[in-house]
């Protein structure tokens, strides 16, 4: 059986849904194919345990581009984002041994001053400097990267304009930008702060989802990547989608359907059809063939090209470059249903400090030792945890008096030196609970249910090769016009009419949607 579409999008993750929405809004007959029975890819919410809604993988939102929210009218389609107020970092078990940063300026200044008056004063200057860099970088997220390897006047004009914009930065900001692109998160923060705990909890943003340590060169850029959050025009803000992260995907899917897109779940693509160097459709696991003028892949580059296309349809130079594309999954996730809120020894009670992010990153050495384990093929014995309790802000995700806790875990290397993830899953979950128990004694007794996701689970269940949450490392050699490989960063691929629209394309990972929007514009430009 054969059916023809203008465009087929492989993968119903948020980027694929964004691409479909923009294409459908232009009157293109568009079909989205999602292997799982629920849309959203890694941005999903599911009731794994009765009455409790887990944001199974992705759990907070901020990088989602404001233009996508506005152009697709996502608020009308059900998107509501609740601000996540601040970061609470337990430093030990003694009362008062914590660091707490909130959105209120006076409170944050006072809290940091408990550790260092100098750092409290520097914190504002740091924020101003990062905001200026963030405003310089943000427009790059929504553009198609130029290709400096070709003699294309449009590409060189784009590069000239970028240079002119760079020249408008102050000398200090140009220096900061150069350091952010080359230094480690710790080296960059050392120029601003003296308190180890403050530098540790801030540097932790530089390792999320990346096989780097806080002292590894390149981690400063990842820090910047996560710093550019924006909600309702408020820069550096993070939030929780009402109803869980799946609300983001469902709102985009609703906008796509309203525009005329068709979305099929429980449908597995096994092959992209290539004829005379051109993508002409896909083959499903049941043998059905679907024809299309254009195919857009929202899955990672390795799975797209080596899995769906096949090397025989690709230039040797491209497959060689793709072979060097770094995946290196390094993260896991533990979701908990709780009978009661955790009680941290350093700041007892169920106060406002539990309503923001809870960062288990008490020192730089703690984070670096966690990375040392991963370097030698072990999951961290004392991992970095980024924890949120969404039920405190969103009562829809848990029964009255009960709570959901989401724990992002770093490090969990995909390749283990000893054993395998099937055998190590429960011990990995125990390690996370043991770490929480150190700072919040008694939390183990409050657990009603836990869901443990290893990098292998992320690969097998959600299609993230090697469990990499960004579809590939956010390292310098894999950014902008180098993502995923040099010469092919403009969403087009060596196979004509085949496009990348997922996080493996510029500008990379996170719940952003920019790659999906940019790819849709590239497709529409080529059609015109």
C-alpha positions in Angstrom: 0.0 0.0 0.0 1.4 3.4 -0.9 0.3 6.9 0.3 1.9 10.1 -0.8 2.6 13.1 1.4 4.4 16.4 0.9 6.4 15.8 4.0 7.0 12.9 6.4 8.5 13.6 9.8 10.2 10.7 11.6 9.9 11.0 15.3 7.2 12.7 17.4 9.5 14.5 19.7 9.0 18.1 20.3 11.3 19.2 17.5 9.6 16.9 15.0 6.2 18.2 16.1 7.4 21.8 15.6 8.6 21.0 12.1 5.3 19.4 11.3 3.3 22.4 12.7 5.2 24.9 10.6 5.0 22.9 7.4 1.3 22.2 7.9 0.6 25.9 8.5 2.0 26.5 5.0 -0.5 24.1 3.6 1.8 21.1 3.2 0.3 17.7 3.7 2.4 16.5 6.6 2.6 13.2 8.5 4.4 12.6 11.8 5.4 9.0 12.6 6.1 8.2 16.3 7.3 4.7 17.4 5.9 4.9 20.9 2.3 5.0 21.8 2.7 8.5 23.3 3.9 11.6 21.5 6.7 13.8 22.8 9.9 11.7 22.5 11.9 12.5 25.7 9.4 15.4 26.5 6.6 13.2 27.9 4.5 12.9 31.0 3.1 9.5 32.0 1.3 7.9 34.9 3.8 5.1 35.6 2.4 4.7 39.1 -1.4 5.2 39.6 -2.2 8.8 40.5 1.3 10.1 40.0 2.3 11.8 36.7 6.1 11.7 36.1 7.9 13.9 33.6 9.7 10.8 32.6 12.8 12.2 31.0 12.9 16.0 30.4 11.5 17.7 33.5 11.9 21.5 33.3 11.4 24.1 30.5 13.1 27.4 29.7 14.9 27.1 26.4 11.7 26.7 24.4 11.9 29.6 22.0 9.5 32.4 22.6 8.8 32.8 18.9 7.5 29.2 18.8 5.2 29.8 21.7 3.9 32.9 20.1 3.7 31.7 16.4 2.0 28.4 17.3 -0.1 30.0 20.0 0.8 27.3 22.4 -0.9 28.9 25.3 -4.2 28.5 23.6 -3.3 24.9 23.0 -2.8 24.3 26.7 0.8 25.3 27.6 1.2 26.9 30.9 4.6 27.3 32.6 5.0 27.7 36.3 8.1 29.5 37.4 10.7 27.5 39.2 12.0 29.7 42.0 15.7 29.4 42.7 18.2 26.7 43.5 18.8 25.1 46.9 22.1 23.4 47.5 22.7 21.3 50.6 26.3 21.4 51.6 26.3 19.0 54.5 24.2 17.7 57.3 24.7 20.5 59.9 21.9 23.0 60.2 22.7 26.1 58.2 25.1 24.3 55.9 23.4 25.2 52.6 23.5 27.7 49.7 20.2 29.1 48.5 19.7 31.4 45.4 16.2 32.6 44.6 14.7 35.1 42.1 14.5 37.8 44.8 17.7 39.9 44.6 17.9 40.9 48.2 17.4 37.4 49.5 20.0 35.9 47.2 22.5 38.6 48.0 22.0 38.0 51.7 22.3 34.2 51.3 25.5 34.4 49.3 26.9 36.9 51.7 26.7 34.3 54.5 29.5 32.6 52.6 31.3 35.6 51.0 30.4 39.3 50.9 32.7 39.6 47.9 30.9 36.9 46.0 27.5 38.4 46.8 28.6 41.7 45.2 30.2 39.9 42.2 27.0 37.8 41.6 25.2 40.8 40.1 28.1 41.7 37.8 28.4 38.1 36.7 24.7 38.0 35.9 24.9 41.2 33.9 27.9 39.9 31.9 26.2 36.6 31.2 23.0 38.3 30.1 24.9 40.4 27.6 26.6 37.3 26.1 23.2 35.5 26.2 21.5 38.3 24.2 24.4 38.0 21.7 24.0 34.2 21.3 20.2 33.9 21.4 19.6 35.1 17.8 22.1 32.5 16.6 19.7 29.8 17.9 17.1 30.8 15.3 19.3 31.0 12.3 20.6 28.5 9.7 24.4 28.3 10.2 26.5 29.6 7.4 28.9 27.2 5.7 32.4 28.8 5.6 33.7 25.9 3.4 31.8 27.0 0.3 32.0 30.2 -1.9 28.4 31.2 -1.3 27.9 34.9 -1.1 24.9 34.5 1.3 27.0 32.4 3.7 29.8 34.9 3.7 27.4 37.8 4.1 25.9 36.0 7.2 29.4 35.5 8.6 30.3 39.2 8.0 27.1 40.2 9.9 28.0 38.0 12.8 31.4 39.6 13.0 29.8 43.0 13.0 27.5 42.0 15.8 30.4 40.6 17.7 32.3 43.9 17.3 29.4 45.7 19.0 30.1 43.8 22.2 32.2 45.5 24.9 35.8 44.4 25.1 35.0 42.7 28.3 32.1 40.7 26.8 34.3 39.7 23.8 36.8 38.3 26.3 34.1 36.6 28.2 32.7 35.0 25.1 36.1 33.7 24.1 36.6 32.2 27.5 33.2 30.6 27.5 34.0 28.9 24.2 37.3 27.5 25.4 37.5 27.2 29.2 36.2 24.8 31.8 33.2 26.0 33.8 35.4 26.1 36.9 38.1 28.2 35.3 35.6 30.6 34.0 33.9 31.0 37.4 37.2 31.3 39.2 37.5 34.8 37.6 34.3 35.8 39.4 33.9 34.0 42.7 35.9 32.5 45.6 33.4 30.3 47.4 33.8 26.7 46.4 30.1 25.8 47.0 28.9 28.7 44.9 31.2 27.8 42.0 30.2 24.1 42.3 26.5 24.6 42.1 26.9 27.1 39.2 29.4 24.9 37.4 27.0 21.9 37.5 25.1 23.5 34.7 28.2 23.0 32.5 28.1 19.2 32.8 24.4 18.4 32.4 24.0 15.7 29.7 27.6 16.0 28.7 30.5 13.6 29.2 32.7 16.4 30.6 33.8 17.3 34.1 33.5 20.8 35.6 37.2 21.2 35.1 37.1 20.0 31.5 37.7 22.6 28.8 34.5 23.2 26.9 32.1 22.8 29.9 31.9 26.6 30.1 29.9 26.7 26.9 27.4 24.1 28.2 27.0 26.4 31.2 26.1 29.2 28.9 23.8 27.0 26.9 21.7 26.3 30.0 22.0 29.9 31.2 19.9 31.3 28.3 16.5 30.3 29.7 13.6 32.6 29.1 10.0 32.6 30.2 7.6 35.4 29.3 10.5 37.7 28.5 12.3 37.0 31.8 15.8 36.0 31.1 17.6 33.2 33.0 14.3 31.8 34.2 13.3 28.1 34.4 9.8 26.6 34.9 7.6 23.6 35.2 4.9 22.9 32.6 1.5 22.5 34.3 0.6 18.8 34.0 4.2 17.8 33.3 6.6 18.1 30.4 4.4 16.2 28.1 2.1 19.3 28.1 4.7 21.0 25.9 4.6 18.2 23.3 0.8 17.9 23.5 0.4 21.7 22.9 2.7 21.6 19.9 0.9 18.5 18.5 -2.4 20.3 19.0 -1.2 23.2 17.0 0.1 20.9 14.3 -3.2 19.0 14.0 -5.1 22.2 13.9 -3.0 23.3 10.9 -3.8 19.9 9.2 -0.9 17.7 10.2 -1.5 14.0 10.7 0.2 12.3 13.7 0.5 8.5 14.0 1.7 6.8 17.2 2.8 3.2 17.5 4.3 3.4 14.0 7.9 2.3 13.5 10.0 3.5 10.6 12.7 0.9 9.6 14.1 2.6 6.4 14.2 5.8 4.5 13.7 5.1 0.8 16.5 6.5 -1.4 16.3 6.6 -5.1 18.9 8.2 -7.3 20.3 10.1 -4.3 16.9 11.4 -3.3 14.7 10.5 -0.3 11.3 9.5 -1.6 9.6 8.1 1.5 9.8 5.6 4.3 9.2 1.9 4.9 7.4 0.8 8.1 8.0 -2.3 10.2 4.8 -3.9 8.8 6.1 -3.5 5.3 3.9 -0.5 4.3 5.5 2.2 2.2 4.7 5.8 2.6 5.8 8.2 -0.2 6.8 11.9 0.3 8.4 14.7 -1.5 10.4 15.4 1.6 11.5 13.4 4.7 12.6 15.2 7.9 14.2 13.1 10.6 13.8 14.2 14.2 16.0 11.3 15.5 19.7 11.6 16.1 22.2 11.8 13.1 23.7 8.4 13.7 20.4 6.6 13.8 19.1 8.6 10.8 22.0 7.9 8.5 23.5 4.6 9.6 20.2 3.1 10.6 17.5 4.4 8.2 19.6 5.5 5.2 22.6 3.2 5.1 26.2 3.9 4.2 25.9 2.9 0.5 23.7 6.0 -0.1 26.2 8.4 1.6 29.6 9.9 0.6 32.5 8.2 2.3 33.8 11.5 3.7 30.4 12.0 5.4 30.3 8.6 7.0 33.9 9.0 8.2 33.0 12.4 9.8 29.8 10.9 11.3 31.9 8.1 12.8 33.7 10.8 14.8 30.5 12.4 16.0 30.5 12.1 19.8 27.5 10.7 21.5 28.7 9.4 24.9 25.6 9.3 27.0 26.3 10.3 30.5 23.0 10.7 32.3 20.2 8.7 34.0 17.0 9.6 35.7 15.1 8.5 38.8 11.5 9.4 39.3 9.9 9.0 42.7 6.4 8.9 44.1 6.6 10.1 47.7 4.3 9.8 50.7 5.8 12.9 52.3 8.2 15.7 51.4 12.0 15.3 52.1 13.4 16.8 55.2 16.9 18.2 54.7 19.1 18.3 57.8 20.7 21.5 56.8 17.4 23.3 56.5 14.6 21.3 58.1 10.9 21.6 57.2 8.8 22.0 54.0 9.6 25.6 53.3 10.0 27.6 50.1 13.5 26.1 49.5 11.8 22.9 48.2 9.9 24.8 45.5 12.9 25.4 43.3 15.7 23.1 42.0 17.6 21.1 44.6 21.2 20.7 43.5 23.3 17.9 45.1 26.6 19.6 44.2 28.3 20.5 47.5 31.8 21.1 46.2 33.9 21.2 43.0 35.8 18.1 44.2 32.5 16.3 44.8 31.5 16.9 41.1 35.0 16.0 39.8 35.1 12.8 41.7 31.7 11.9 40.3 33.3 12.5 36.8 36.3 10.4 37.8 34.0 7.4 38.3 32.5 7.9 34.8 35.9 8.2 33.1 36.7 4.6 34.1 33.3 3.2 33.1 31.5 3.3 36.4 28.4 5.3 37.4 29.1 7.8 40.1 29.1 6.5 43.6 28.1 9.9 44.8 26.4 11.5 41.8 25.5 15.0 41.0 21.7 15.3 41.2 19.4 18.0 39.9 16.1 17.5 41.8 12.7 19.1 41.5 9.4 18.4 43.3 6.8 19.6 40.7 3.9 18.6 42.9 4.6 21.6 45.2 3.7 24.0 42.4 1.4 21.7 40.3 -1.1 19.7 42.3 -2.3 17.9 39.2 0.7 15.5 39.1 0.1 13.8 42.5 -2.7 13.0 44.9 -3.4 15.4 47.8 -0.7 15.2 50.4 1.6 13.1 48.1 4.5 14.3 45.9 6.5 13.5 42.8 10.2 14.0 42.8 12.3 14.1 39.6 16.0 13.3 39.9 18.4 13.9 37.0 21.5 11.9 37.6 25.1 12.6 36.4 27.2 10.5 35.7 25.9 7.3 34.2 28.1 6.3 31.3 26.5 4.2 28.6 29.5 1.9 28.4 30.2 0.2 31.7 33.6 -1.2 32.4 32.1 -4.1 34.4 28.7 -5.6 34.1 25.8 -4.2 32.1 22.9 -1.8 32.7 20.3 -4.6 32.9 22.1 -6.0 35.9 23.1 -2.6 37.4 19.8 -0.7 37.1 18.5 -1.3 40.7 21.9 -0.7 42.3 22.1 2.5 40.3 18.7 3.5 41.7 19.9 2.6 45.2 22.9 4.8 44.8 20.7 7.8 44.0 18.5 7.1 47.1 21.6 6.7 49.3 22.9 10.0 48.1 19.5 11.7 48.9 19.4 9.9 52.2 22.7 11.5 53.2 21.2 15.0 53.0 17.6 14.2 53.7 17.5 11.3 56.2 14.3 9.2 56.1 13.4 9.9 52.5 13.8 6.2 51.7 10.9 5.4 54.0 8.7 7.9 52.1 9.1 6.3 48.7 6.0 4.7 47.3 7.4 3.9 43.9 10.5 4.6 41.9 11.3 4.5 38.2 14.9 4.1 37.2 16.1 5.0 33.8 19.6 4.1 32.7 21.3 5.3 29.4 20.4 1.9 28.0 16.7 2.6 28.8 16.9 6.0 27.2 18.3 4.4 24.0 15.9 1.4 23.9 12.7 3.1 25.0 13.2 6.7 23.7 15.5 6.2 20.8 18.4 8.3 22.2 21.5 6.6 20.9 23.9 5.8 23.7 21.4 7.6 26.0 22.6 11.0 24.9 19.9 13.5 25.8 21.2 16.1 23.3 21.5 13.7 20.2 25.3 14.3 20.5 27.7 16.2 22.7 27.5 20.0 23.0 31.2 20.4 22.6 33.0 23.0 20.5 33.7 20.7 17.6 30.0 19.9 17.4 28.4 23.3 17.5 27.0 25.8 14.9 28.4 25.1 11.4 30.1 21.9 12.7 26.8 20.2 13.9 26.5 17.4 13.1 29.5 17.4 10.8 31.3 20.1 8.8 29.6 21.1 5.6 26.2 19.7 6.6 25.0 22.0 9.3 22.2 23.7 7.3 19.5 21.0 8.0 20.1 19.6 4.5 21.9 16.3 4.1 23.9 14.4 1.4 20.6 12.7 0.5 18.5 15.2 -1.4 15.1 16.0 0.1 16.2 14.5 3.4 16.5 17.0 6.3 17.6 16.8 10.0 15.1 18.5 12.3 16.2 17.1 15.7 18.7 18.1 18.4 21.6 16.6 16.4 21.3 19.7 14.2 22.0 23.3 15.2 21.5 24.7 17.9 21.6 21.4 19.8 19.7 19.8 22.6 17.3 20.9 25.3 13.6 21.4 25.2 14.1 24.3 22.7 12.3 23.6 19.5 14.7 25.8 17.5 16.1 22.9 15.4 12.6 21.9 14.4 11.6 25.5 13.5 14.8 26.2 11.6 14.5 22.9 9.6 11.0 23.7 8.6 12.1 27.1 7.3 14.9 25.4 5.3 12.4 23.0 3.8 10.0 25.8 2.9 12.9 27.8 1.4 13.9 24.9 -0.8 10.3 24.4 -1.9 10.1 28.1 -2.9 
